[in-house]
Amino acid sequence: MHRIHVAAAVIRSADHRVLLAKRPLDKHQGGLWEFPGGKVEAGETVEAALARELREELGIDVTTARPLIQVRHDYPDKQVLLDVWEVLAFSGEPHGVEGQPLAWVEPEDLPGYHFPAANRPIVAAARLPQHYLITPENLLPRQLMQGLTRALDAGIRLIQLRAPALTEASYRALAADVQALCCGRAQLMLKGPLEWAEEFPAAGWHLTAEQLRRQIGQGRPLAAGRWLAASCHDAGELAQATLLGVDFVTLSPVQATASHPGVSPLGWARVTELLLGFNQPAYLLGGLGHDDLQRAVRAGAQGVAAIRAFWPEVNP
């Protein structure tokens, strides 16, 4: 069966809301909300198709856009490749040229809308930032709180609290403080036994590769409304993450790192190959920083995860 290539857009307003359109009742998946776009014609680039479709459907001209995510999905009656771009600037006032209803939606409200099944990863990608901060090891709780406060002030919106040197009691106490600190400012991801999850209802959970393997066959451990991530290092773990229904992953190590000197890096070519068949948002990790963001996006990633590169200086 031929896979239909579709260009779709996550269009953002100046206040970061996302534009949705409702599909006509007489079309495939009619009556559901979607991210605007349409088919890529033969010989047409994705950028050209996106610009044409948004001009025809919404009456706007794209001025700034970047790749966001590619999603391959098989419906019973058709196969699609959704080539999704994030539109950050445009001219004109969006309106339903074909009479389709439109809605400007806060990113956190997107899960409350009914989309075609293929759109689930796009909803996640539209809500996630490009930077994922992982806290460094061997810092005192006071230093971690100080650094996280500065990171939040600098605009970090996704944080993994990783502190393997702390006792379980100390980590849980720190997690409660960090959860309060992040409230309304950033999404917190915790690590540790899944039995702790009920203590931290506002936090998501980041599974280790070992936890990911143990969880296969047992179903998704968190409700759909909570963020679930996993650490992946190869194609097998990416496949396991897909089966478990995680919302995003980290893929590492891309380059050699001082923290894991004996681990062979994947390299950019292998990372690009792995992400080509992966439908969920992925953060690249391992020897990367701010300057690697655009290369990560071109490789098919949501963005970059980092420890040292994103961690602000704190007092000893």
Backbone as CSV, one residue per row, in Angstrom:
resi,resn,N_x,N_y,N_z,CA_x,CA_y,CA_z,C_x,C_y,C_z
1,MET,0.840,-1.190,0.000,0.000,0.000,0.000,0.884,1.251,0.000
2,HIS,0.551,2.207,-0.844,1.320,3.445,-0.959,1.138,4.299,0.292
3,ARG,2.251,4.813,0.818,2.193,5.685,1.994,2.009,7.125,1.544
4,ILE,0.935,7.764,1.988,0.622,9.131,1.591,1.461,10.105,2.403
5,HIS,2.206,10.969,1.719,3.085,11.948,2.352,2.287,13.227,2.610
6,VAL,2.179,13.606,3.876,1.392,14.772,4.270,2.282,15.771,5.000
7,ALA,2.199,17.026,4.612,2.867,18.106,5.335,1.875,18.699,6.326
8,ALA,2.263,18.771,7.594,1.372,19.299,8.626,2.120,20.342,9.446
9,ALA,1.363,21.237,10.085,1.981,22.354,10.784,1.470,22.498,12.206
10,VAL,2.399,22.664,13.131,2.089,23.138,14.476,2.328,24.645,14.423
11,ILE,1.253,25.406,14.271,1.334,26.863,14.092,1.191,27.537,15.444
12,ARG,2.176,28.353,15.798,2.160,29.015,17.104,1.881,30.507,16.953
13,SER,1.052,31.010,17.878,0.803,32.444,17.946,1.912,33.103,18.754
14,ALA,1.872,34.424,18.845,2.887,35.147,19.610,2.861,34.763,21.082
15,ASP,1.699,34.342,21.588,1.602,33.923,22.996,1.681,32.402,23.149
16,HIS,2.216,31.728,22.108,2.563,30.294,22.131,1.362,29.356,22.014
17,ARG,0.156,29.864,21.779,-0.965,28.961,21.541,-0.797,28.274,20.190
18,VAL,-1.507,27.146,20.024,-1.380,26.312,18.827,-2.705,26.325,18.065
19,LEU,-2.628,26.458,16.742,-3.829,26.525,15.914,-4.258,25.132,15.457
20,LEU,-5.526,24.811,15.701,-6.111,23.549,15.250,-7.232,23.825,14.257
21,ALA,-7.476,22.846,13.391,-8.597,22.907,12.452,-9.398,21.627,12.584
22,LYS,-10.702,21.719,12.359,-11.557,20.529,12.448,-11.769,19.959,11.052
23,ARG,-11.591,18.645,10.925,-11.750,17.983,9.630,-13.234,17.918,9.218
24,PRO,-13.518,18.140,7.940,-14.902,18.035,7.459,-15.468,16.641,7.708
25,LEU,-16.748,16.566,7.966,-17.386,15.293,8.298,-17.309,14.274,7.168
26,ASP,-17.205,14.755,5.912,-17.213,13.825,4.782,-15.819,13.351,4.390
27,LYS,-14.782,13.716,5.174,-13.428,13.282,4.865,-12.979,12.178,5.813
28,HIS,-11.852,11.528,5.462,-11.250,10.510,6.322,-11.001,11.110,7.706
29,GLN,-11.431,10.388,8.756,-11.301,10.876,10.140,-12.085,12.182,10.340
30,GLY,-13.199,12.307,9.646,-14.007,13.526,9.699,-14.524,13.828,11.097
31,GLY,-14.606,15.130,11.429,-15.120,15.577,12.711,-14.069,15.666,13.799
32,LEU,-12.848,15.168,13.522,-11.765,15.247,14.496,-10.925,16.500,14.248
33,TRP,-10.240,16.938,15.282,-9.334,18.077,15.146,-8.021,17.608,14.539
34,GLU,-7.313,18.515,13.874,-6.044,18.174,13.245,-5.126,19.387,13.235
35,PHE,-3.860,19.104,12.959,-2.891,20.162,12.708,-2.951,20.459,11.208
36,PRO,-3.176,21.709,10.815,-3.434,22.023,9.401,-2.320,21.569,8.472
37,GLY,-2.692,21.265,7.239,-1.738,20.839,6.224,-2.435,20.048,5.138
38,GLY,-1.645,19.316,4.363,-2.222,18.529,3.278,-1.155,17.732,2.559
39,LYS,-1.545,17.066,1.478,-0.661,16.157,0.756,0.490,16.906,0.081
40,VAL,1.646,16.223,0.086,2.797,16.706,-0.667,2.668,16.151,-2.084
41,GLU,2.620,17.046,-3.062,2.457,16.611,-4.444,3.780,16.105,-5.008
42,ALA,3.709,15.319,-6.079,4.900,14.773,-6.724,5.829,15.908,-7.148
43,GLY,7.109,15.780,-6.822,8.089,16.788,-7.196,8.095,18.015,-6.310
44,GLU,7.292,18.031,-5.250,7.167,19.188,-4.363,7.950,18.942,-3.079
45,THR,8.672,19.946,-2.593,9.338,19.804,-1.297,8.301,19.929,-0.185
46,VAL,8.664,19.446,0.995,7.745,19.548,2.127,7.481,21.008,2.474
47,GLU,8.543,21.827,2.458,8.356,23.256,2.755,7.405,23.923,1.774
48,ALA,7.557,23.596,0.488,6.688,24.184,-0.524,5.247,23.715,-0.347
49,ALA,5.080,22.419,-0.046,3.729,21.892,0.165,3.077,22.538,1.377
50,LEU,3.849,22.703,2.450,3.304,23.315,3.658,2.876,24.745,3.387
51,ALA,3.735,25.499,2.718,3.394,26.891,2.405,2.140,26.964,1.536
52,ARG,2.053,26.102,0.538,0.886,26.104,-0.351,-0.384,25.739,0.402
53,GLU,-0.331,24.655,1.188,-1.521,24.198,1.897,-2.017,25.239,2.904
54,LEU,-1.105,25.875,3.639,-1.528,26.846,4.643,-2.073,28.120,3.993
55,ARG,-1.546,28.450,2.818,-2.106,29.590,2.088,-3.516,29.255,1.590
56,GLU,-3.704,28.031,1.076,-5.005,27.634,0.541,-6.036,27.413,1.645
57,GLU,-5.616,26.815,2.772,-6.560,26.459,3.834,-6.832,27.594,4.815
58,LEU,-5.780,28.388,5.102,-5.880,29.364,6.191,-5.656,30.806,5.750
59,GLY,-5.181,31.001,4.528,-4.937,32.359,4.049,-3.736,33.022,4.680
60,ILE,-2.717,32.234,5.080,-1.520,32.812,5.682,-0.290,32.433,4.860
61,ASP,0.773,33.232,5.001,2.050,32.955,4.354,3.093,32.682,5.429
62,VAL,3.731,31.528,5.349,4.730,31.126,6.331,6.007,31.937,6.138
63,THR,6.552,32.483,7.229,7.818,33.212,7.163,8.937,32.522,7.946
64,THR,8.597,31.795,9.001,9.607,31.056,9.771,9.049,29.696,10.172
65,ALA,9.755,28.636,9.799,9.319,27.270,10.147,10.533,26.378,10.319
66,ARG,10.372,25.313,11.106,11.461,24.357,11.324,10.859,22.959,11.488
67,PRO,11.625,21.908,11.150,11.114,20.542,11.321,10.806,20.257,12.787
68,LEU,9.749,19.497,13.033,9.383,19.125,14.399,9.437,17.614,14.601
69,ILE,8.669,16.857,13.807,8.635,15.402,13.976,8.060,14.764,12.714
70,GLN,8.483,13.531,12.431,7.885,12.721,11.379,7.184,11.536,12.026
71,VAL,5.966,11.253,11.570,5.175,10.166,12.132,4.670,9.279,10.998
72,ARG,4.974,7.995,11.087,4.428,7.013,10.143,3.327,6.242,10.860
73,HIS,2.151,6.177,10.234,1.014,5.508,10.883,0.217,4.739,9.847
74,ASP,-0.219,3.543,10.248,-1.014,2.692,9.367,-2.441,2.619,9.884
75,TYR,-3.370,3.220,9.140,-4.796,3.051,9.399,-5.267,1.790,8.666
76,PRO,-6.442,1.273,8.989,-6.925,0.098,8.262,-7.052,0.326,6.758
77,ASP,-7.349,1.578,6.351,-7.606,1.848,4.945,-6.539,2.684,4.256
78,LYS,-5.513,3.157,4.991,-4.460,3.926,4.344,-3.242,4.026,5.259
79,GLN,-2.096,4.291,4.626,-0.854,4.521,5.351,-0.404,5.961,5.116
80,VAL,0.027,6.621,6.188,0.408,8.023,6.050,1.791,8.275,6.647
81,LEU,2.483,9.242,6.087,3.688,9.812,6.666,3.380,11.276,6.926
82,LEU,3.311,11.639,8.199,3.058,13.025,8.573,4.400,13.716,8.791
83,ASP,4.702,14.661,7.933,5.939,15.439,8.004,5.576,16.759,8.668
84,VAL,5.855,16.857,9.960,5.332,17.965,10.760,6.397,19.041,10.968
85,TRP,6.012,20.282,10.687,6.884,21.428,10.891,6.241,22.372,11.894
86,GLU,7.078,23.065,12.633,6.610,24.068,13.581,6.699,25.432,12.902
87,VAL,5.568,26.097,12.791,5.513,27.421,12.162,5.543,28.473,13.266
88,LEU,6.633,29.229,13.307,6.856,30.190,14.384,6.488,31.619,13.998
89,ALA,6.381,31.876,12.696,5.994,33.221,12.243,5.302,33.116,10.892
90,PHE,4.312,33.977,10.692,3.552,33.980,9.443,2.918,35.359,9.262
91,SER,2.507,35.648,8.047,1.785,36.881,7.778,0.351,36.545,7.386
92,GLY,-0.552,37.456,7.678,-1.963,37.217,7.417,-2.687,36.768,8.673
93,GLU,-4.001,36.786,8.623,-4.830,36.374,9.752,-5.454,35.019,9.433
94,PRO,-5.126,33.964,10.193,-5.677,32.643,9.874,-7.199,32.622,9.927
95,HIS,-7.804,32.037,8.904,-9.249,31.857,8.889,-9.558,30.613,8.056
96,GLY,-10.677,30.007,8.317,-11.060,28.789,7.615,-11.524,29.098,6.207
97,VAL,-10.605,29.088,5.247,-10.931,29.432,3.862,-12.010,28.509,3.314
98,GLU,-11.966,27.243,3.722,-12.944,26.263,3.243,-14.103,26.087,4.214
99,GLY,-14.247,27.023,5.157,-15.335,26.978,6.123,-15.071,26.094,7.323
100,GLN,-13.857,25.571,7.457,-13.534,24.671,8.568,-13.381,25.472,9.868
101,PRO,-13.908,24.955,10.976,-13.729,25.617,12.274,-12.259,25.606,12.692
102,LEU,-11.812,26.685,13.331,-10.454,26.796,13.849,-10.501,27.062,15.343
103,ALA,-9.406,26.747,16.019,-9.322,27.019,17.457,-7.867,27.263,17.832
104,TRP,-7.625,28.339,18.596,-6.311,28.580,19.185,-6.315,27.937,20.573
105,VAL,-5.374,27.025,20.816,-5.407,26.182,22.016,-4.092,26.314,22.792
106,GLU,-4.202,26.431,24.114,-3.006,26.391,24.951,-2.362,25.003,24.823
107,PRO,-1.029,24.936,24.722,-0.385,23.629,24.533,-0.786,22.585,25.571
108,GLU,-0.921,22.996,26.843,-1.264,22.023,27.880,-2.689,21.499,27.742
109,ASP,-3.524,22.181,26.938,-4.905,21.736,26.739,-5.074,20.812,25.534
110,LEU,-4.026,20.629,24.745,-4.133,19.810,23.534,-4.622,18.389,23.793
111,PRO,-4.198,17.710,24.882,-4.674,16.338,25.095,-6.189,16.229,25.265
112,GLY,-6.861,17.331,25.547,-8.310,17.292,25.713,-9.084,17.311,24.408
113,TYR,-8.393,17.450,23.274,-9.045,17.484,21.962,-8.937,16.106,21.296
114,HIS,-9.917,15.771,20.477,-9.947,14.476,19.810,-9.270,14.592,18.439
115,PHE,-8.163,13.857,18.269,-7.375,13.863,17.043,-7.405,12.488,16.397
116,PRO,-7.074,12.398,15.105,-6.800,11.083,14.516,-5.657,10.400,15.269
117,ALA,-5.639,9.077,15.268,-4.651,8.326,16.060,-3.217,8.694,15.710
118,ALA,-2.960,9.003,14.448,-1.597,9.317,14.022,-1.065,10.591,14.663
119,ASN,-1.946,11.411,15.222,-1.536,12.709,15.756,-1.006,12.668,17.182
120,ARG,-1.120,11.522,17.860,-0.714,11.462,19.268,0.725,11.923,19.497
121,PRO,1.705,11.444,18.706,3.067,11.935,18.928,3.223,13.419,18.632
122,ILE,2.413,13.948,17.719,2.498,15.376,17.396,2.012,16.202,18.577
123,VAL,0.968,15.736,19.246,0.474,16.428,20.438,1.574,16.497,21.493
124,ALA,2.306,15.408,21.663,3.412,15.408,22.626,4.507,16.365,22.183
125,ALA,4.899,16.295,20.912,5.977,17.156,20.412,5.607,18.634,20.515
126,ALA,4.335,18.947,20.303,3.890,20.343,20.370,3.948,20.891,21.787
127,ARG,3.937,20.013,22.776,3.944,20.442,24.184,5.336,20.428,24.798
128,LEU,6.295,19.804,24.125,7.630,19.647,24.679,8.575,20.731,24.175
129,PRO,9.504,21.199,25.034,10.503,22.171,24.595,11.649,21.487,23.862
130,GLN,12.633,22.268,23.444,13.780,21.702,22.729,14.933,21.327,23.662
131,HIS,14.898,21.803,24.900,15.976,21.533,25.852,15.452,20.706,27.026
132,TYR,16.211,19.691,27.398,15.870,18.808,28.516,17.058,18.801,29.467
133,LEU,16.888,19.414,30.617,17.966,19.505,31.608,17.942,18.299,32.528
134,ILE,19.102,17.651,32.666,19.284,16.554,33.605,20.243,17.045,34.693
135,THR,19.845,16.904,35.942,20.659,17.452,37.023,21.954,16.658,37.193
136,PRO,23.044,17.348,37.531,24.331,16.676,37.710,24.416,15.907,39.018
137,GLU,25.357,14.975,39.064,25.550,14.155,40.267,26.380,14.894,41.314
138,ASN,26.332,14.335,42.518,27.229,14.736,43.602,27.082,16.196,44.025
139,LEU,25.873,16.708,43.972,25.586,18.028,44.512,24.692,17.873,45.735
140,LEU,24.860,18.776,46.674,23.989,18.789,47.841,22.596,19.262,47.436
141,PRO,21.554,18.844,48.173,20.209,19.327,47.865,20.133,20.851,47.759
142,ARG,20.838,21.546,48.632,20.834,23.013,48.575,21.387,23.508,47.235
143,GLN,22.462,22.883,46.756,23.052,23.281,45.485,22.125,22.947,44.311
144,LEU,21.457,21.808,44.397,20.517,21.438,43.342,19.358,22.433,43.274
145,MET,18.818,22.818,44.402,17.719,23.785,44.417,18.183,25.136,43.877
146,GLN,19.390,25.538,44.246,19.924,26.804,43.761,20.100,26.778,42.244
147,GLY,20.691,25.695,41.742,20.898,25.578,40.309,19.594,25.497,39.533
148,LEU,18.617,24.749,40.046,17.328,24.622,39.369,16.590,25.952,39.340
149,THR,16.698,26.734,40.395,16.071,28.057,40.409,16.647,28.918,39.292
150,ARG,17.964,28.876,39.130,18.600,29.655,38.071,18.231,29.119,36.688
151,ALA,18.144,27.804,36.560,17.771,27.210,35.271,16.349,27.602,34.882
152,LEU,15.446,27.587,35.853,14.069,28.004,35.581,14.020,29.470,35.163
153,ASP,14.788,30.299,35.843,14.830,31.719,35.490,15.392,31.930,34.086
154,ALA,16.236,31.004,33.638,16.830,31.094,32.302,15.919,30.521,31.216
155,GLY,14.771,29.952,31.614,13.807,29.478,30.628,13.733,27.982,30.425
156,ILE,14.448,27.189,31.214,14.342,25.725,31.100,12.931,25.290,31.495
157,ARG,12.321,24.415,30.670,10.929,24.011,30.921,10.747,22.501,31.077
158,LEU,11.827,21.729,30.984,11.745,20.279,31.167,12.974,19.842,31.937
159,ILE,12.757,19.214,33.100,13.843,18.908,34.028,13.734,17.461,34.500
160,GLN,14.857,16.760,34.472,14.931,15.427,35.081,15.761,15.537,36.353
161,LEU,15.151,15.163,37.482,15.875,15.181,38.756,16.598,13.853,38.902
162,ARG,17.888,13.878,38.619,18.723,12.684,38.705,19.759,12.922,39.796
163,ALA,19.677,12.170,40.877,20.594,12.332,42.006,20.885,10.973,42.613
164,PRO,21.623,10.114,41.898,21.822,8.727,42.345,22.603,8.599,43.642
165,ALA,23.343,9.640,44.032,24.133,9.546,45.265,23.290,9.740,46.518
166,LEU,22.085,10.268,46.378,21.229,10.501,47.548,20.575,9.202,48.012
167,THR,20.277,9.133,49.292,19.479,8.018,49.805,18.063,8.150,49.281
168,GLU,17.298,7.072,49.364,15.907,7.127,48.892,15.124,8.205,49.637
169,ALA,15.290,8.286,50.934,14.549,9.274,51.714,14.944,10.690,51.318
170,SER,16.239,10.921,51.121,16.707,12.257,50.746,16.212,12.637,49.351
171,TYR,16.220,11.661,48.419,15.733,11.950,47.063,14.258,12.307,47.081
172,ARG,13.471,11.569,47.828,12.031,11.825,47.862,11.728,13.174,48.505
173,ALA,12.482,13.517,49.536,12.291,14.828,50.169,12.669,15.944,49.203
174,LEU,13.786,15.759,48.490,14.207,16.748,47.502,13.194,16.838,46.361
175,ALA,12.671,15.683,45.917,11.693,15.664,44.826,10.457,16.471,45.187
176,ALA,10.013,16.399,46.419,8.850,17.184,46.848,9.147,18.673,46.751
177,ASP,10.349,19.080,47.149,10.718,20.495,47.068,10.844,20.954,45.615
178,VAL,11.442,20.112,44.774,11.623,20.466,43.367,10.276,20.508,42.652
179,GLN,9.365,19.590,43.005,8.026,19.609,42.407,7.329,20.934,42.693
180,ALA,7.450,21.427,43.916,6.858,22.721,44.269,7.548,23.852,43.519
181,LEU,8.873,23.769,43.385,9.631,24.802,42.684,9.238,24.896,41.210
182,CYS,8.988,23.743,40.590,8.673,23.693,39.158,7.212,24.014,38.846
183,CYS,6.364,24.031,39.844,4.922,24.196,39.622,4.627,25.439,38.788
184,GLY,3.961,25.245,37.650,3.586,26.345,36.783,4.713,26.891,35.934
185,ARG,5.921,26.322,36.062,7.059,26.858,35.326,7.737,25.822,34.432
186,ALA,7.767,24.576,34.874,8.451,23.536,34.102,7.867,22.178,34.444
187,GLN,8.037,21.234,33.517,7.628,19.858,33.762,8.776,19.102,34.419
188,LEU,8.505,18.506,35.566,9.503,17.738,36.295,9.367,16.257,35.965
189,MET,10.494,15.616,35.667,10.561,14.172,35.465,11.413,13.581,36.582
190,LEU,10.874,12.572,37.269,11.597,11.928,38.357,12.128,10.564,37.922
191,LYS,13.091,10.044,38.693,13.636,8.713,38.449,13.565,7.921,39.749
192,GLY,13.443,6.612,39.619,13.381,5.774,40.807,12.282,4.741,40.678
193,PRO,12.014,4.002,41.763,10.961,2.986,41.737,9.603,3.581,41.366
194,LEU,8.885,2.905,40.510,7.572,3.396,40.078,6.573,3.455,41.220
195,GLU,6.853,2.735,42.304,5.955,2.760,43.462,5.882,4.161,44.080
196,TRP,6.866,4.997,43.798,6.860,6.351,44.342,5.937,7.300,43.583
197,ALA,5.512,6.912,42.400,4.841,7.841,41.495,3.607,8.503,42.108
198,GLU,2.862,7.766,42.928,1.647,8.333,43.513,1.951,9.480,44.480
199,GLU,3.172,9.519,45.026,3.544,10.594,45.939,3.748,11.922,45.216
200,PHE,3.950,11.867,43.886,4.314,13.061,43.126,3.401,13.199,41.904
201,PRO,2.134,13.540,42.127,1.155,13.526,41.035,1.441,14.517,39.915
202,ALA,2.187,15.586,40.181,2.469,16.571,39.138,3.688,16.209,38.301
203,ALA,4.425,15.197,38.730,5.662,14.831,38.044,5.437,13.709,37.047
204,GLY,6.270,13.696,36.010,6.334,12.556,35.117,7.421,11.607,35.601
205,TRP,7.600,10.504,34.857,8.611,9.516,35.273,9.502,9.169,34.103
206,HIS,10.804,9.158,34.373,11.778,8.780,33.343,12.339,7.406,33.698
207,LEU,12.022,6.407,32.889,12.450,5.028,33.121,13.891,4.819,32.679
208,THR,14.629,4.058,33.468,15.929,3.599,33.007,15.712,2.517,31.947
209,ALA,16.778,2.190,31.219,16.667,1.128,30.219,16.289,-0.200,30.880
210,GLU,16.801,-0.424,32.083,16.456,-1.654,32.803,14.979,-1.667,33.185
211,GLN,14.457,-0.539,33.684,13.031,-0.461,34.014,12.173,-0.655,32.775
212,LEU,12.619,-0.105,31.663,11.891,-0.260,30.404,11.770,-1.732,30.041
213,ARG,12.864,-2.457,30.133,12.835,-3.894,29.798,11.916,-4.662,30.740
214,ARG,11.972,-4.340,32.026,11.131,-5.047,33.003,9.651,-4.754,32.807
215,GLN,9.332,-3.594,32.247,7.940,-3.181,32.146,7.220,-3.762,30.933
216,ILE,7.985,-4.241,29.957,7.369,-4.786,28.751,6.484,-5.977,29.109
217,GLY,5.290,-5.958,28.581,4.316,-7.006,28.877,3.415,-6.681,30.038
218,GLN,3.760,-5.647,30.807,2.948,-5.253,31.951,2.104,-4.012,31.670
219,GLY,2.309,-3.405,30.519,1.522,-2.229,30.172,2.143,-0.942,30.685
220,ARG,1.620,0.154,30.199,2.108,1.477,30.583,1.881,1.694,32.080
221,PRO,2.919,2.075,32.833,2.786,2.168,34.292,2.131,3.446,34.796
222,LEU,2.034,4.466,33.944,1.399,5.717,34.343,0.183,5.986,33.475
223,ALA,-0.783,6.701,34.024,-1.965,7.074,33.255,-1.561,7.954,32.079
224,ALA,-2.396,7.985,31.058,-2.081,8.706,29.830,-1.875,10.195,30.066
225,GLY,-2.439,10.725,31.122,-2.312,12.157,31.387,-0.995,12.578,32.000
226,ARG,-0.123,11.624,32.332,1.166,11.938,32.944,2.296,11.582,31.995
227,TRP,3.313,12.421,31.988,4.436,12.197,31.088,5.219,10.949,31.487
228,LEU,5.540,10.125,30.498,6.352,8.933,30.693,7.466,8.944,29.653
229,ALA,8.710,8.842,30.118,9.867,8.839,29.225,10.733,7.631,29.524
230,ALA,11.707,7.384,28.655,12.614,6.245,28.855,13.966,6.554,28.244
231,SER,15.003,5.981,28.850,16.360,6.078,28.316,16.591,4.946,27.324
232,CYS,16.993,5.299,26.106,17.216,4.303,25.057,18.613,4.470,24.469
233,HIS,19.157,3.336,23.993,20.519,3.346,23.476,20.662,2.597,22.156
234,ASP,19.599,1.929,21.706,19.674,1.180,20.454,18.269,0.969,19.894
235,ALA,18.201,0.317,18.752,16.917,0.101,18.078,15.971,-0.749,18.909
236,GLY,16.511,-1.746,19.605,15.665,-2.606,20.414,14.966,-1.851,21.526
237,GLU,15.695,-0.973,22.198,15.082,-0.203,23.280,14.090,0.826,22.743
238,LEU,14.349,1.395,21.576,13.375,2.293,20.967,12.080,1.542,20.639
239,ALA,12.207,0.315,20.169,11.022,-0.491,19.872,10.258,-0.809,21.151
240,GLN,10.976,-1.105,22.238,10.320,-1.372,23.519,9.588,-0.121,24.029
241,ALA,10.197,1.027,23.862,9.569,2.278,24.287,8.276,2.522,23.516
242,THR,8.282,2.207,22.231,7.078,2.354,21.416,5.972,1.422,21.912
243,LEU,6.314,0.165,22.180,5.323,-0.802,22.664,4.728,-0.383,24.000
244,LEU,5.539,0.239,24.839,5.074,0.636,26.164,4.232,1.905,26.111
245,GLY,4.324,2.660,25.021,3.538,3.887,24.898,4.132,5.073,25.623
246,VAL,5.483,5.157,25.659,6.104,6.311,26.292,5.818,7.561,25.469
247,ASP,5.931,8.722,26.110,5.668,9.988,25.430,6.904,10.552,24.740
248,PHE,8.087,10.271,25.298,9.327,10.681,24.648,10.475,9.861,25.217
249,VAL,11.641,9.943,24.561,12.807,9.193,25.004,14.041,10.089,24.967
250,THR,15.100,9.629,25.637,16.438,10.129,25.358,17.173,9.026,24.615
251,LEU,17.972,9.426,23.633,18.773,8.475,22.855,20.236,8.855,23.041
252,SER,21.031,7.900,23.555,22.412,8.225,23.888,23.308,6.979,23.829
253,PRO,24.655,7.224,23.862,25.318,8.521,23.747,25.587,8.863,22.277
254,VAL,25.359,10.098,21.918,25.626,10.515,20.543,27.125,10.653,20.323
255,GLN,27.805,11.277,21.276,29.247,11.470,21.209,29.889,10.929,22.488
256,ALA,31.184,10.796,22.490,31.898,10.330,23.670,31.731,11.328,24.801
257,THR,31.582,10.827,26.024,31.389,11.697,27.180,32.370,11.328,28.288
258,ALA,32.703,12.337,29.097,33.605,12.098,30.225,32.958,11.236,31.288
259,SER,31.620,11.308,31.401,30.918,10.547,32.438,30.804,9.062,32.103
260,HIS,30.922,8.715,30.804,30.855,7.306,30.382,31.995,7.022,29.401
261,PRO,33.236,7.040,29.897,34.392,6.942,28.997,34.499,5.614,28.252
262,GLY,33.927,4.541,28.777,34.063,3.244,28.139,32.946,2.893,27.178
263,VAL,31.996,3.801,26.974,30.837,3.527,26.125,31.075,4.065,24.721
264,SER,30.878,3.227,23.714,31.064,3.662,22.328,29.906,4.558,21.897
265,PRO,30.201,5.732,21.353,29.128,6.631,20.932,28.417,6.114,19.688
266,LEU,27.148,6.507,19.554,26.379,6.105,18.381,26.840,6.834,17.130
267,GLY,27.163,8.112,17.282,27.520,8.928,16.128,26.282,9.478,15.446
268,TRP,26.464,10.567,14.728,25.326,11.253,14.117,24.640,10.432,13.030
269,ALA,25.399,9.704,12.243,24.793,8.924,11.153,23.875,7.850,11.713
270,ARG,24.325,7.140,12.747,23.501,6.079,13.332,22.279,6.664,14.023
271,VAL,22.447,7.784,14.716,21.313,8.434,15.370,20.247,8.811,14.344
272,THR,20.667,9.392,13.244,19.716,9.772,12.188,18.979,8.549,11.653
273,GLU,19.702,7.456,11.475,19.098,6.210,10.991,18.087,5.661,11.988
274,LEU,18.426,5.676,13.266,17.525,5.161,14.300,16.242,5.992,14.390
275,LEU,16.371,7.295,14.298,15.203,8.155,14.450,14.295,8.138,13.225
276,LEU,14.836,7.710,12.083,14.035,7.690,10.862,12.804,6.807,10.998
277,GLY,12.910,5.735,11.781,11.766,4.844,11.945,11.093,4.949,13.296
278,PHE,11.411,6.008,14.050,10.863,6.158,15.396,9.847,7.285,15.398
279,ASN,8.648,7.034,15.937,7.543,7.976,15.805,7.328,8.896,17.004
280,GLN,8.138,8.775,18.052,7.929,9.596,19.244,9.003,10.683,19.337
281,PRO,8.735,11.745,20.084,9.780,12.752,20.292,10.988,12.138,20.995
282,ALA,12.177,12.544,20.564,13.417,12.015,21.137,14.399,13.152,21.389
283,TYR,15.024,13.111,22.558,16.091,14.048,22.884,17.422,13.330,22.744
284,LEU,18.366,13.958,22.053,19.691,13.374,21.904,20.553,13.784,23.089
285,LEU,21.327,12.825,23.585,22.088,13.012,24.818,23.490,12.436,24.645
286,GLY,24.466,13.098,25.249,25.823,12.569,25.238,26.795,13.482,24.529
287,GLY,27.464,14.345,25.290,28.458,15.243,24.709,27.881,16.377,23.897
288,LEU,26.607,16.701,24.116,25.944,17.735,23.317,25.598,18.961,24.168
289,GLY,25.367,20.086,23.484,24.993,21.316,24.162,24.157,22.200,23.266
290,HIS,24.084,23.483,23.599,23.251,24.438,22.858,23.610,24.462,21.367
291,ASP,24.906,24.392,21.064,25.341,24.529,19.673,24.955,23.335,18.801
292,ASP,24.533,22.239,19.426,24.168,21.036,18.669,22.671,20.937,18.392
293,LEU,21.909,21.926,18.832,20.456,21.820,18.726,19.977,21.697,17.282
294,GLN,20.457,22.553,16.408,19.975,22.513,15.026,20.352,21.212,14.328
295,ARG,21.536,20.698,14.623,21.922,19.414,14.031,21.038,18.302,14.559
296,ALA,20.685,18.372,15.846,19.789,17.364,16.422,18.426,17.402,15.747
297,VAL,17.900,18.593,15.516,16.604,18.732,14.849,16.671,18.173,13.428
298,ARG,17.755,18.481,12.721,17.904,17.952,11.356,18.005,16.433,11.349
299,ALA,18.509,15.852,12.451,18.615,14.387,12.553,17.278,13.736,12.882
300,GLY,16.272,14.554,13.190,14.945,14.021,13.491,14.570,14.053,14.951
301,ALA,15.360,14.751,15.776,15.101,14.788,17.214,14.232,15.973,17.607
302,GLN,13.597,15.844,18.772,12.855,16.950,19.377,13.816,18.051,19.814
303,GLY,14.977,17.626,20.326,15.951,18.585,20.816,17.115,17.873,21.483
304,VAL,17.733,18.556,22.438,18.944,18.074,23.094,18.710,17.954,24.592
305,ALA,19.191,16.864,25.172,19.240,16.692,26.623,20.689,16.834,27.058
306,ALA,20.898,17.468,28.203,22.268,17.675,28.647,22.320,17.893,30.144
307,ILE,23.482,17.638,30.697,23.733,17.896,32.119,24.592,19.158,32.231
308,ARG,25.872,19.022,31.932,26.792,20.147,32.111,26.436,21.356,31.241
309,ALA,26.036,21.112,30.002,25.806,22.226,29.085,24.638,23.114,29.508
310,PHE,23.677,22.549,30.225,22.487,23.318,30.607,22.486,23.704,32.087
311,TRP,23.501,23.279,32.826,23.480,23.509,34.278,24.171,24.826,34.618
312,PRO,23.503,25.746,35.297,24.140,27.011,35.662,25.139,26.845,36.786
313,GLU,26.079,27.769,36.881,27.042,27.746,37.959,26.335,28.003,39.295
314,VAL,26.715,27.230,40.320,26.131,27.429,41.648,27.255,27.556,42.663
315,ASN,26.940,28.129,43.809,27.938,28.294,44.868,28.213,26.948,45.519
316,PRO,29.467,26.698,45.928,29.802,25.429,46.576,29.190,25.355,47.967
